[in-house]
Amino acid sequence: MSDIKWLPDGQKMFEKLMAAVPEPMREPIRPKLLQMLAGKAAGQPVSGELVKKFVDEDLPEPQRSALMAALGMKPAGAAATPPPAAAAGWEGKAEMMFERMLQEVPDMMREVFRGKLMAIANQKAAGGPIKEEHITAIVKEIVPDPFKTNILKAYATMGDVDISKVEDIIAKHPGGDENLIAILHDVQAQYGYLPREALILISQKKNIFLSKLYRLATTYKAFTLDKPKKNVVTICTGSGCHVCGGSELLKKVEAAVSGDGADVTLEKVRCLGCCDLAPAVMINGQLYSGEEARAKLAEIL
Ligand code: FES
């Protein structure tokens, strides 16, 4: 391990420090930390105390505070630090984006990062509400890759989930694990699916691993993680409809659904029970036949 001379507790403390670094960053950052630590030691053997001193004095924020917490060190004045909050509130999806950013931070360091990042967000907001652009700027300026790319990708696909509604649902079900299913049912009823943003918030407010929520969401048939499409098209593939042009309609819908544009869920059934309407198509619960079906499909595809 470079040309550092280690005391046993020094090496142990350094490995504890490395264990607190998020996994994808661990090996890339190790040589740099060792080089910095060697500089600090100036040829002397490295003790556990020196590793702690190095973290406290030489690492930048917010990594410094997060790693100090991981090593069981108390930052000066920590007891007097008020709980982090948005000074003048949030605008748009900023709070949801902030929580999504924190999701990339390992559990043990999340609260420390929350405080530091909240301080930076408040600073950017300059007395006003924290906006989406402030959070995006923090991600671009501070967060290293691959976390940055993950977060920005998640922002690009973030749905229109009103986070305050999810907060209301969580508040309606106080307590711990025993109410998770009830919370998930309410979220499913609210949105028609379980949005990732909602699961992240539940995980943080209830202090439950996100993986546990995903396990529940995928175990029960009552839940779905996929946002429902705007239109449901049910095409009859029975022989009566097939010979009257049903196969043609099916091909058209399949081509549209396989591309990116159509907001359509396609279902196929053997018979819609109205063979006299062949080719029969059901669109959003309404039956259509022949030309009428073609016109309606052209409208929604
Ligand atoms: S075969 Fe199409 S509705 Fe019966």
py3Dmol code that shows the C-alpha trace and the ligand (Angstrom):
import py3Dmol

protein = """\
ATOM      1  CA  MET A   1       0.000   0.000   0.000  1.00  0.00           C
ATOM      2  CA  SER A   2       2.246   2.819  -1.396  1.00  0.00           C
ATOM      3  CA  ASP A   3       5.328   3.655   0.704  1.00  0.00           C
ATOM      4  CA  ILE A   4       3.353   4.554   3.808  1.00  0.00           C
ATOM      5  CA  LYS A   5       4.498   3.073   7.128  1.00  0.00           C
ATOM      6  CA  TRP A   6       1.429   1.969   9.026  1.00  0.00           C
ATOM      7  CA  LEU A   7       0.708   1.509  12.687  1.00  0.00           C
ATOM      8  CA  PRO A   8      -1.917  -1.279  13.059  1.00  0.00           C
ATOM      9  CA  ASP A   9      -4.709   1.089  14.113  1.00  0.00           C
ATOM     10  CA  GLY A  10      -3.782   3.451  11.270  1.00  0.00           C
ATOM     11  CA  GLN A  11      -4.278   0.858   8.562  1.00  0.00           C
ATOM     12  CA  LYS A  12      -7.500  -0.284  10.201  1.00  0.00           C
ATOM     13  CA  MET A  13      -8.820   3.272  10.340  1.00  0.00           C
ATOM     14  CA  PHE A  14      -7.898   3.855   6.704  1.00  0.00           C
ATOM     15  CA  GLU A  15      -9.805   0.740   5.608  1.00  0.00           C
ATOM     16  CA  LYS A  16     -12.786   1.923   7.676  1.00  0.00           C
ATOM     17  CA  LEU A  17     -12.556   5.207   5.838  1.00  0.00           C
ATOM     18  CA  MET A  18     -12.452   3.435   2.458  1.00  0.00           C
ATOM     19  CA  ALA A  19     -15.478   1.315   3.406  1.00  0.00           C
ATOM     20  CA  ALA A  20     -17.466   4.539   3.864  1.00  0.00           C
ATOM     21  CA  VAL A  21     -16.632   5.729   0.332  1.00  0.00           C
ATOM     22  CA  PRO A  22     -19.401   4.759  -2.137  1.00  0.00           C
ATOM     23  CA  GLU A  23     -18.417   1.501  -3.840  1.00  0.00           C
ATOM     24  CA  PRO A  24     -17.952   2.709  -7.456  1.00  0.00           C
ATOM     25  CA  MET A  25     -15.607   5.498  -6.254  1.00  0.00           C
ATOM     26  CA  ARG A  26     -13.621   3.382  -3.816  1.00  0.00           C
ATOM     27  CA  GLU A  27     -10.789   1.993  -5.950  1.00  0.00           C
ATOM     28  CA  PRO A  28     -10.416   5.024  -8.257  1.00  0.00           C
ATOM     29  CA  ILE A  29     -10.002   7.330  -5.242  1.00  0.00           C
ATOM     30  CA  ARG A  30      -7.741   5.082  -3.108  1.00  0.00           C
ATOM     31  CA  PRO A  31      -4.359   6.094  -4.698  1.00  0.00           C
ATOM     32  CA  LYS A  32      -5.199   9.794  -4.389  1.00  0.00           C
ATOM     33  CA  LEU A  33      -6.119   9.464  -0.698  1.00  0.00           C
ATOM     34  CA  LEU A  34      -2.988   7.436  -0.001  1.00  0.00           C
ATOM     35  CA  GLN A  35      -0.856  10.056  -1.704  1.00  0.00           C
ATOM     36  CA  MET A  36      -2.481  12.841   0.350  1.00  0.00           C
ATOM     37  CA  LEU A  37      -2.116  10.812   3.549  1.00  0.00           C
ATOM     38  CA  ALA A  38       1.570  10.104   2.823  1.00  0.00           C
ATOM     39  CA  GLY A  39       2.089  13.845   2.431  1.00  0.00           C
ATOM     40  CA  LYS A  40       0.401  14.431   5.776  1.00  0.00           C
ATOM     41  CA  ALA A  41       2.480  11.749   7.513  1.00  0.00           C
ATOM     42  CA  ALA A  42       5.753  13.176   6.130  1.00  0.00           C
ATOM     43  CA  GLY A  43       7.623   9.873   6.606  1.00  0.00           C
ATOM     44  CA  GLN A  44       6.204   9.149  10.075  1.00  0.00           C
ATOM     45  CA  PRO A  45       4.156   5.984  10.714  1.00  0.00           C
ATOM     46  CA  VAL A  46       0.447   6.559  10.202  1.00  0.00           C
ATOM     47  CA  SER A  47      -1.762   6.057  13.258  1.00  0.00           C
ATOM     48  CA  GLY A  48      -5.565   5.953  13.516  1.00  0.00           C
ATOM     49  CA  GLU A  49      -5.477   9.445  14.985  1.00  0.00           C
ATOM     50  CA  LEU A  50      -3.510  10.746  11.999  1.00  0.00           C
ATOM     51  CA  VAL A  51      -6.071   9.266   9.572  1.00  0.00           C
ATOM     52  CA  LYS A  52      -8.840  11.068  11.483  1.00  0.00           C
ATOM     53  CA  LYS A  53      -6.830  14.291  11.501  1.00  0.00           C
ATOM     54  CA  PHE A  54      -6.317  13.926   7.756  1.00  0.00           C
ATOM     55  CA  VAL A  55     -10.059  13.557   7.169  1.00  0.00           C
ATOM     56  CA  ASP A  56     -10.833  16.550   9.390  1.00  0.00           C
ATOM     57  CA  GLU A  57      -8.177  18.886   8.043  1.00  0.00           C
ATOM     58  CA  ASP A  58      -7.514  17.890   4.457  1.00  0.00           C
ATOM     59  CA  LEU A  59     -10.717  16.670   2.827  1.00  0.00           C
ATOM     60  CA  PRO A  60     -13.208  19.039   1.172  1.00  0.00           C
ATOM     61  CA  GLU A  61     -16.850  19.352   2.171  1.00  0.00           C
ATOM     62  CA  PRO A  62     -19.313  17.655   2.005  1.00  0.00           C
ATOM     63  CA  GLN A  63     -17.073  14.532   1.923  1.00  0.00           C
ATOM     64  CA  ARG A  64     -15.246  15.673   5.092  1.00  0.00           C
ATOM     65  CA  SER A  65     -18.353  15.741   7.292  1.00  0.00           C
ATOM     66  CA  ALA A  66     -19.731  12.534   5.813  1.00  0.00           C
ATOM     67  CA  LEU A  67     -16.497  10.610   6.401  1.00  0.00           C
ATOM     68  CA  MET A  68     -16.085  12.092   9.874  1.00  0.00           C
ATOM     69  CA  ALA A  69     -19.533  10.775  10.740  1.00  0.00           C
ATOM     70  CA  ALA A  70     -18.631   7.370   9.290  1.00  0.00           C
ATOM     71  CA  LEU A  71     -15.496   7.254  11.475  1.00  0.00           C
ATOM     72  CA  GLY A  72     -17.484   8.198  14.571  1.00  0.00           C
ATOM     73  CA  MET A  73     -15.942  11.682  14.776  1.00  0.00           C
ATOM     74  CA  LYS A  74     -18.092  14.598  15.893  1.00  0.00           C
ATOM     75  CA  PRO A  75     -17.700  17.723  13.767  1.00  0.00           C
ATOM     76  CA  ALA A  76     -17.119  20.776  15.942  1.00  0.00           C
ATOM     77  CA  GLY A  77     -20.422  22.440  16.863  1.00  0.00           C
ATOM     78  CA  ALA A  78     -22.459  19.508  15.556  1.00  0.00           C
ATOM     79  CA  ALA A  79     -24.789  19.500  18.559  1.00  0.00           C
ATOM     80  CA  ALA A  80     -25.802  23.077  17.857  1.00  0.00           C
ATOM     81  CA  THR A  81     -26.531  22.442  14.152  1.00  0.00           C
ATOM     82  CA  PRO A  82     -30.261  22.899  13.476  1.00  0.00           C
ATOM     83  CA  PRO A  83     -32.045  20.227  11.406  1.00  0.00           C
ATOM     84  CA  PRO A  84     -31.598  21.023   7.707  1.00  0.00           C
ATOM     85  CA  ALA A  85     -34.549  22.686   5.977  1.00  0.00           C
ATOM     86  CA  ALA A  86     -35.284  24.739   2.892  1.00  0.00           C
ATOM     87  CA  ALA A  87     -35.140  28.309   4.214  1.00  0.00           C
ATOM     88  CA  ALA A  88     -37.905  29.659   1.983  1.00  0.00           C
ATOM     89  CA  GLY A  89     -39.550  26.447   0.802  1.00  0.00           C
ATOM     90  CA  TRP A  90     -39.419  24.612  -2.523  1.00  0.00           C
ATOM     91  CA  GLU A  91     -40.584  25.334  -6.032  1.00  0.00           C
ATOM     92  CA  GLY A  92     -41.804  22.811  -8.627  1.00  0.00           C
ATOM     93  CA  LYS A  93     -40.164  19.406  -8.376  1.00  0.00           C
ATOM     94  CA  ALA A  94     -37.097  20.739  -6.546  1.00  0.00           C
ATOM     95  CA  GLU A  95     -37.748  18.828  -3.302  1.00  0.00           C
ATOM     96  CA  MET A  96     -38.322  15.591  -5.185  1.00  0.00           C
ATOM     97  CA  MET A  97     -35.092  16.189  -7.138  1.00  0.00           C
ATOM     98  CA  PHE A  98     -33.211  16.906  -3.907  1.00  0.00           C
ATOM     99  CA  GLU A  99     -34.420  13.619  -2.393  1.00  0.00           C
ATOM    100  CA  ARG A 100     -33.500  11.765  -5.584  1.00  0.00           C
ATOM    101  CA  MET A 101     -29.992  13.221  -5.399  1.00  0.00           C
ATOM    102  CA  LEU A 102     -29.653  12.010  -1.784  1.00  0.00           C
ATOM    103  CA  GLN A 103     -30.734   8.536  -2.821  1.00  0.00           C
ATOM    104  CA  GLU A 104     -27.292   8.037  -4.396  1.00  0.00           C
ATOM    105  CA  VAL A 105     -25.599   8.632  -1.021  1.00  0.00           C
ATOM    106  CA  PRO A 106     -25.065   5.521   1.153  1.00  0.00           C
ATOM    107  CA  ASP A 107     -27.523   5.331   4.094  1.00  0.00           C
ATOM    108  CA  MET A 108     -24.894   5.875   6.787  1.00  0.00           C
ATOM    109  CA  MET A 109     -23.789   9.193   5.315  1.00  0.00           C
ATOM    110  CA  ARG A 110     -27.107  10.466   3.986  1.00  0.00           C
ATOM    111  CA  GLU A 111     -28.062  12.760   6.853  1.00  0.00           C
ATOM    112  CA  VAL A 112     -24.675  14.450   6.902  1.00  0.00           C
ATOM    113  CA  PHE A 113     -24.858  15.041   3.164  1.00  0.00           C
ATOM    114  CA  ARG A 114     -28.440  16.266   3.534  1.00  0.00           C
ATOM    115  CA  GLY A 115     -27.328  19.091   5.815  1.00  0.00           C
ATOM    116  CA  LYS A 116     -24.399  20.112   3.635  1.00  0.00           C
ATOM    117  CA  LEU A 117     -26.308  19.956   0.371  1.00  0.00           C
ATOM    118  CA  MET A 118     -29.265  21.800   1.895  1.00  0.00           C
ATOM    119  CA  ALA A 119     -26.912  24.587   2.953  1.00  0.00           C
ATOM    120  CA  ILE A 120     -25.577  24.829  -0.605  1.00  0.00           C
ATOM    121  CA  ALA A 121     -29.121  24.801  -2.033  1.00  0.00           C
ATOM    122  CA  ASN A 122     -30.204  27.585   0.326  1.00  0.00           C
ATOM    123  CA  GLN A 123     -27.144  29.547  -0.675  1.00  0.00           C
ATOM    124  CA  LYS A 124     -28.007  29.177  -4.364  1.00  0.00           C
ATOM    125  CA  ALA A 125     -31.628  30.161  -3.684  1.00  0.00           C
ATOM    126  CA  ALA A 126     -30.359  33.401  -2.079  1.00  0.00           C
ATOM    127  CA  GLY A 127     -33.334  33.874   0.226  1.00  0.00           C
ATOM    128  CA  GLY A 128     -35.963  32.644  -2.241  1.00  0.00           C
ATOM    129  CA  PRO A 129     -37.464  29.187  -2.677  1.00  0.00           C
ATOM    130  CA  ILE A 130     -35.150  26.415  -3.843  1.00  0.00           C
ATOM    131  CA  LYS A 131     -35.849  25.829  -7.535  1.00  0.00           C
ATOM    132  CA  GLU A 132     -35.295  22.895  -9.873  1.00  0.00           C
ATOM    133  CA  GLU A 133     -32.414  24.739 -11.571  1.00  0.00           C
ATOM    134  CA  HIS A 134     -30.611  25.107  -8.216  1.00  0.00           C
ATOM    135  CA  ILE A 135     -30.695  21.362  -7.628  1.00  0.00           C
ATOM    136  CA  THR A 136     -29.592  20.581 -11.165  1.00  0.00           C
ATOM    137  CA  ALA A 137     -26.683  23.014 -10.753  1.00  0.00           C
ATOM    138  CA  ILE A 138     -25.599  21.285  -7.505  1.00  0.00           C
ATOM    139  CA  VAL A 139     -25.641  17.899  -9.196  1.00  0.00           C
ATOM    140  CA  LYS A 140     -23.574  19.195 -12.119  1.00  0.00           C
ATOM    141  CA  GLU A 141     -21.065  21.074  -9.956  1.00  0.00           C
ATOM    142  CA  ILE A 142     -20.572  18.786  -6.963  1.00  0.00           C
ATOM    143  CA  VAL A 143     -21.699  15.231  -7.621  1.00  0.00           C
ATOM    144  CA  PRO A 144     -19.052  12.971  -9.217  1.00  0.00           C
ATOM    145  CA  ASP A 145     -19.742  10.417 -11.921  1.00  0.00           C
ATOM    146  CA  PRO A 146     -21.268   7.829 -12.163  1.00  0.00           C
ATOM    147  CA  PHE A 147     -23.748   9.275  -9.625  1.00  0.00           C
ATOM    148  CA  LYS A 148     -24.118  12.510 -11.591  1.00  0.00           C
ATOM    149  CA  THR A 149     -25.132  10.669 -14.757  1.00  0.00           C
ATOM    150  CA  ASN A 150     -27.599   8.459 -12.844  1.00  0.00           C
ATOM    151  CA  ILE A 151     -29.239  11.441 -11.189  1.00  0.00           C
ATOM    152  CA  LEU A 152     -29.494  13.560 -14.341  1.00  0.00           C
ATOM    153  CA  LYS A 153     -30.965  10.591 -16.203  1.00  0.00           C
ATOM    154  CA  ALA A 154     -33.541  10.149 -13.424  1.00  0.00           C
ATOM    155  CA  TYR A 155     -34.413  13.867 -13.596  1.00  0.00           C
ATOM    156  CA  ALA A 156     -35.020  13.607 -17.327  1.00  0.00           C
ATOM    157  CA  THR A 157     -37.622  10.905 -16.844  1.00  0.00           C
ATOM    158  CA  MET A 158     -39.100  12.201 -13.584  1.00  0.00           C
ATOM    159  CA  GLY A 159     -42.874  12.014 -13.779  1.00  0.00           C
ATOM    160  CA  ASP A 160     -45.363  14.634 -12.671  1.00  0.00           C
ATOM    161  CA  VAL A 161     -45.682  13.212  -9.188  1.00  0.00           C
ATOM    162  CA  ASP A 162     -46.980  15.711  -6.657  1.00  0.00           C
ATOM    163  CA  ILE A 163     -44.732  14.860  -3.728  1.00  0.00           C
ATOM    164  CA  SER A 164     -47.016  16.649  -1.224  1.00  0.00           C
ATOM    165  CA  LYS A 165     -49.743  14.082  -1.975  1.00  0.00           C
ATOM    166  CA  VAL A 166     -47.315  11.275  -1.139  1.00  0.00           C
ATOM    167  CA  GLU A 167     -46.382  13.107   2.055  1.00  0.00           C
ATOM    168  CA  ASP A 168     -50.086  13.336   2.990  1.00  0.00           C
ATOM    169  CA  ILE A 169     -50.491   9.591   2.426  1.00  0.00           C
ATOM    170  CA  ILE A 170     -47.462   8.814   4.596  1.00  0.00           C
ATOM    171  CA  ALA A 171     -48.751  11.145   7.335  1.00  0.00           C
ATOM    172  CA  LYS A 172     -52.107   9.340   7.232  1.00  0.00           C
ATOM    173  CA  HIS A 173     -50.340   6.100   8.201  1.00  0.00           C
ATOM    174  CA  PRO A 174     -48.090   6.790  11.183  1.00  0.00           C
ATOM    175  CA  GLY A 175     -45.977   4.000  12.623  1.00  0.00           C
ATOM    176  CA  GLY A 176     -43.490   1.712  10.938  1.00  0.00           C
ATOM    177  CA  ASP A 177     -43.379  -1.368   8.715  1.00  0.00           C
ATOM    178  CA  GLU A 178     -46.868  -2.549   9.667  1.00  0.00           C
ATOM    179  CA  ASN A 179     -48.450   0.210   7.533  1.00  0.00           C
ATOM    180  CA  LEU A 180     -46.342  -0.150   4.419  1.00  0.00           C
ATOM    181  CA  ILE A 181     -48.902  -2.124   2.431  1.00  0.00           C
ATOM    182  CA  ALA A 182     -51.633   0.399   3.274  1.00  0.00           C
ATOM    183  CA  ILE A 183     -49.353   3.239   2.139  1.00  0.00           C
ATOM    184  CA  LEU A 184     -48.526   1.460  -1.126  1.00  0.00           C
ATOM    185  CA  HIS A 185     -52.244   0.828  -1.771  1.00  0.00           C
ATOM    186  CA  ASP A 186     -52.999   4.526  -1.297  1.00  0.00           C
ATOM    187  CA  VAL A 187     -50.156   5.571  -3.598  1.00  0.00           C
ATOM    188  CA  GLN A 188     -51.289   3.034  -6.213  1.00  0.00           C
ATOM    189  CA  ALA A 189     -54.855   4.411  -5.955  1.00  0.00           C
ATOM    190  CA  GLN A 190     -53.581   7.986  -6.288  1.00  0.00           C
ATOM    191  CA  TYR A 191     -51.373   7.471  -9.363  1.00  0.00           C
ATOM    192  CA  GLY A 192     -52.482   4.188 -10.876  1.00  0.00           C
ATOM    193  CA  TYR A 193     -48.962   2.849 -10.239  1.00  0.00           C
ATOM    194  CA  LEU A 194     -46.107   3.202  -7.750  1.00  0.00           C
ATOM    195  CA  PRO A 195     -43.841   6.012  -8.977  1.00  0.00           C
ATOM    196  CA  ARG A 196     -40.170   5.665  -8.069  1.00  0.00           C
ATOM    197  CA  GLU A 197     -40.175   9.149  -6.526  1.00  0.00           C
ATOM    198  CA  ALA A 198     -42.955   8.050  -4.135  1.00  0.00           C
ATOM    199  CA  LEU A 199     -41.059   4.900  -3.132  1.00  0.00           C
ATOM    200  CA  ILE A 200     -37.931   6.946  -2.432  1.00  0.00           C
ATOM    201  CA  LEU A 201     -39.868   9.294  -0.181  1.00  0.00           C
ATOM    202  CA  ILE A 202     -41.541   6.433   1.707  1.00  0.00           C
ATOM    203  CA  SER A 203     -38.163   4.770   2.153  1.00  0.00           C
ATOM    204  CA  GLN A 204     -36.675   7.938   3.626  1.00  0.00           C
ATOM    205  CA  LYS A 205     -39.621   8.969   5.824  1.00  0.00           C
ATOM    206  CA  LYS A 206     -40.138   5.461   7.202  1.00  0.00           C
ATOM    207  CA  ASN A 207     -36.443   4.633   7.351  1.00  0.00           C
ATOM    208  CA  ILE A 208     -36.919   1.478   5.306  1.00  0.00           C
ATOM    209  CA  PHE A 209     -34.650   0.104   2.594  1.00  0.00           C
ATOM    210  CA  LEU A 210     -35.861   0.959  -0.894  1.00  0.00           C
ATOM    211  CA  SER A 211     -35.185  -2.634  -1.896  1.00  0.00           C
ATOM    212  CA  LYS A 212     -37.827  -3.789   0.611  1.00  0.00           C
ATOM    213  CA  LEU A 213     -40.426  -1.521  -1.002  1.00  0.00           C
ATOM    214  CA  TYR A 214     -39.526  -2.837  -4.447  1.00  0.00           C
ATOM    215  CA  ARG A 215     -39.880  -6.365  -3.126  1.00  0.00           C
ATOM    216  CA  LEU A 216     -43.411  -5.601  -1.881  1.00  0.00           C
ATOM    217  CA  ALA A 217     -44.282  -3.757  -5.087  1.00  0.00           C
ATOM    218  CA  THR A 218     -43.301  -6.725  -7.222  1.00  0.00           C
ATOM    219  CA  THR A 219     -44.744  -9.426  -4.953  1.00  0.00           C
ATOM    220  CA  TYR A 220     -48.381  -8.330  -4.949  1.00  0.00           C
ATOM    221  CA  LYS A 221     -50.484  -8.234  -8.100  1.00  0.00           C
ATOM    222  CA  ALA A 222     -52.332  -5.163  -6.796  1.00  0.00           C
ATOM    223  CA  PHE A 223     -49.230  -3.043  -7.420  1.00  0.00           C
ATOM    224  CA  THR A 224     -47.484  -2.010 -10.580  1.00  0.00           C
ATOM    225  CA  LEU A 225     -44.313  -0.009 -11.128  1.00  0.00           C
ATOM    226  CA  ASP A 226     -45.265   0.976 -14.681  1.00  0.00           C
ATOM    227  CA  LYS A 227     -47.071   4.197 -15.373  1.00  0.00           C
ATOM    228  CA  PRO A 228     -50.347   3.312 -17.090  1.00  0.00           C
ATOM    229  CA  LYS A 229     -50.628   4.368 -20.711  1.00  0.00           C
ATOM    230  CA  LYS A 230     -53.247   6.906 -21.707  1.00  0.00           C
ATOM    231  CA  ASN A 231     -55.106   4.520 -24.032  1.00  0.00           C
ATOM    232  CA  VAL A 232     -55.897   0.825 -23.803  1.00  0.00           C
ATOM    233  CA  VAL A 233     -56.613  -0.806 -27.155  1.00  0.00           C
ATOM    234  CA  THR A 234     -58.067  -4.316 -27.140  1.00  0.00           C
ATOM    235  CA  ILE A 235     -58.002  -6.018 -30.523  1.00  0.00           C
ATOM    236  CA  CYS A 236     -59.919  -9.157 -31.300  1.00  0.00           C
ATOM    237  CA  THR A 237     -57.810 -11.863 -32.949  1.00  0.00           C
ATOM    238  CA  GLY A 238     -60.740 -14.273 -33.381  1.00  0.00           C
ATOM    239  CA  SER A 239     -61.204 -15.711 -36.870  1.00  0.00           C
ATOM    240  CA  GLY A 240     -64.394 -13.681 -37.516  1.00  0.00           C
ATOM    241  CA  CYS A 241     -62.547 -10.380 -36.974  1.00  0.00           C
ATOM    242  CA  HIS A 242     -59.312 -11.690 -38.495  1.00  0.00           C
ATOM    243  CA  VAL A 243     -60.840 -12.255 -41.937  1.00  0.00           C
ATOM    244  CA  CYS A 244     -62.671  -8.914 -41.850  1.00  0.00           C
ATOM    245  CA  GLY A 245     -59.500  -6.802 -41.424  1.00  0.00           C
ATOM    246  CA  GLY A 246     -58.679  -7.338 -37.742  1.00  0.00           C
ATOM    247  CA  SER A 247     -55.169  -8.597 -38.579  1.00  0.00           C
ATOM    248  CA  GLU A 248     -54.450  -5.397 -40.470  1.00  0.00           C
ATOM    249  CA  LEU A 249     -55.561  -3.258 -37.532  1.00  0.00           C
ATOM    250  CA  LEU A 250     -53.461  -5.380 -35.209  1.00  0.00           C
ATOM    251  CA  LYS A 251     -50.333  -4.898 -37.345  1.00  0.00           C
ATOM    252  CA  LYS A 252     -50.882  -1.140 -37.370  1.00  0.00           C
ATOM    253  CA  VAL A 253     -51.240  -0.939 -33.580  1.00  0.00           C
ATOM    254  CA  GLU A 254     -48.277  -3.271 -32.992  1.00  0.00           C
ATOM    255  CA  ALA A 255     -46.065  -1.106 -35.207  1.00  0.00           C
ATOM    256  CA  ALA A 256     -47.122   2.038 -33.343  1.00  0.00           C
ATOM    257  CA  VAL A 257     -46.635   0.460 -29.902  1.00  0.00           C
ATOM    258  CA  SER A 258     -43.169  -0.878 -30.749  1.00  0.00           C
ATOM    259  CA  GLY A 259     -42.014   2.669 -31.595  1.00  0.00           C
ATOM    260  CA  ASP A 260     -41.623   5.417 -28.970  1.00  0.00           C
ATOM    261  CA  GLY A 261     -44.546   7.647 -29.849  1.00  0.00           C
ATOM    262  CA  ALA A 262     -47.774   5.792 -28.986  1.00  0.00           C
ATOM    263  CA  ASP A 263     -49.129   6.185 -25.452  1.00  0.00           C
ATOM    264  CA  VAL A 264     -51.024   2.932 -25.851  1.00  0.00           C
ATOM    265  CA  THR A 265     -51.309  -0.412 -24.078  1.00  0.00           C
ATOM    266  CA  LEU A 266     -52.199  -3.160 -26.554  1.00  0.00           C
ATOM    267  CA  GLU A 267     -54.224  -6.167 -25.465  1.00  0.00           C
ATOM    268  CA  LYS A 268     -55.241  -9.090 -27.675  1.00  0.00           C
ATOM    269  CA  VAL A 269     -58.296 -11.260 -27.037  1.00  0.00           C
ATOM    270  CA  ARG A 270     -59.745 -14.286 -28.821  1.00  0.00           C
ATOM    271  CA  CYS A 271     -63.252 -12.803 -29.081  1.00  0.00           C
ATOM    272  CA  LEU A 272     -64.862  -9.623 -27.833  1.00  0.00           C
ATOM    273  CA  GLY A 273     -68.309 -11.266 -27.944  1.00  0.00           C
ATOM    274  CA  CYS A 274     -69.630  -8.991 -30.712  1.00  0.00           C
ATOM    275  CA  CYS A 275     -68.649 -10.858 -33.857  1.00  0.00           C
ATOM    276  CA  ASP A 276     -71.314  -9.027 -35.890  1.00  0.00           C
ATOM    277  CA  LEU A 277     -69.189  -5.874 -35.501  1.00  0.00           C
ATOM    278  CA  ALA A 278     -66.096  -7.518 -37.051  1.00  0.00           C
ATOM    279  CA  PRO A 279     -63.428  -6.236 -37.135  1.00  0.00           C
ATOM    280  CA  ALA A 280     -64.125  -5.301 -33.517  1.00  0.00           C
ATOM    281  CA  VAL A 281     -61.805  -3.156 -31.416  1.00  0.00           C
ATOM    282  CA  MET A 282     -62.261  -1.879 -27.886  1.00  0.00           C
ATOM    283  CA  ILE A 283     -60.608   1.459 -27.148  1.00  0.00           C
ATOM    284  CA  ASN A 284     -60.633   2.677 -23.558  1.00  0.00           C
ATOM    285  CA  GLY A 285     -63.653   0.484 -22.784  1.00  0.00           C
ATOM    286  CA  GLN A 286     -65.666   1.606 -25.834  1.00  0.00           C
ATOM    287  CA  LEU A 287     -66.443  -0.774 -28.717  1.00  0.00           C
ATOM    288  CA  TYR A 288     -65.697   0.276 -32.279  1.00  0.00           C
ATOM    289  CA  SER A 289     -66.207  -1.491 -35.586  1.00  0.00           C
ATOM    290  CA  GLY A 290     -64.679  -1.243 -39.100  1.00  0.00           C
ATOM    291  CA  GLU A 291     -64.203   2.329 -40.341  1.00  0.00           C
ATOM    292  CA  GLU A 292     -65.089   3.771 -36.964  1.00  0.00           C
ATOM    293  CA  ALA A 293     -62.327   1.693 -35.362  1.00  0.00           C
ATOM    294  CA  ARG A 294     -59.822   2.759 -38.037  1.00  0.00           C
ATOM    295  CA  ALA A 295     -60.676   6.443 -37.518  1.00  0.00           C
ATOM    296  CA  LYS A 296     -60.395   6.200 -33.734  1.00  0.00           C
ATOM    297  CA  LEU A 297     -57.070   4.357 -33.954  1.00  0.00           C
ATOM    298  CA  ALA A 298     -55.702   6.976 -36.360  1.00  0.00           C
ATOM    299  CA  GLU A 299     -56.651   9.607 -33.794  1.00  0.00           C
ATOM    300  CA  ILE A 300     -54.786   8.060 -30.854  1.00  0.00           C
ATOM    301  CA  LEU A 301     -51.766   6.422 -32.497  1.00  0.00           C
TER     302      LEU A 301
END
"""
ligand_1 = """\
4
FES
S -64.311 -12.914 -33.364
Fe -63.995 -10.816 -33.020
S -65.540 -10.247 -31.706
Fe -65.784 -12.345 -31.938
"""
view = py3Dmol.view(width=600, height=400)
view.addModel(protein, "pdb")
view.setStyle({"model": 0}, {"cartoon": {"style": "trace"}})
view.addModel(ligand_1, "xyz")
view.setStyle({"model": 1}, {"stick": {}})
view.zoomTo()
view.show()
